Structures are given as structure tokens and as C-alpha cells.
Amino acid sequence: AMQLVESGGGSVQAGGSLKLSCAVSGYSLSVNCMAWFRQAPGKEREPVASIYYDDDSTTNYADSVKGRFTISQDNAKTTLYLQMNSLKSEDTAIYYCAAGLVGGDQCGGLYWGQGTQVTVSS
């Protein structure tokens, strides 16, 4: 099993930046990708960015964050990051770290963190 713990959330003004971290412990043969999801008040949880465990560390981004957010992971795969720049009020949400399996063009979460709040004020 895997345990995921997010950190780095907080409050920031529009146009600012935040970097989220997700500490990964444990191991699962069932996991071949990691991702960040978010859930805004009154909305369903949505994928934000994912990174695959392939030779190219393939990344995918939601259209709403392309060019502003960057997902990365350290070589030991013990920490997942999400660098968020040019933040907008619509980025306000609880951000979740997930580990899972690639399905189609997304990373499906099998293991989840507890979430970290990001609030962007305009």
C-alpha cells in the first residue's frame, strides 16, 4: 500500500504562485502514474495534472492549467510536486495527490492523500 501526504497549500493573491508537495511512502506494483486532482466548492473532483512512470515521464495537464502549472517528481519517486504560477481565483480548491493506473489519457487514483486547501483571492 502507499501513503500520500500533501503540503504547501495556503492563501495567495491572484497572479501569485504556490508549490504543492506530496510525500509518498510505501510501494504498490499496481501503480504506474501519479496525479494531482482538485475539488472546488460545489463541484466534482477533476484531474489537474499527471505524470506517468514511463521512460519519458510523460505529463498531461488539464486545459485550464496548461502553461501555468508544472507537475514533477524527484528521481526516487518519494515526493510529487505541483508548481502553480499565475494563479487565478478559479484555481481555488482542495488539491489532492493520487497514485494509480493509467487509463485512457488519465491517471486513475487508487491511493489518495487527505488534500490541501488552495485559496486564491482576486
Disulfide bonds with the S-S distance in Angstrom:
Cys22-Cys97 2.08
Cys33-Cys107 1.98
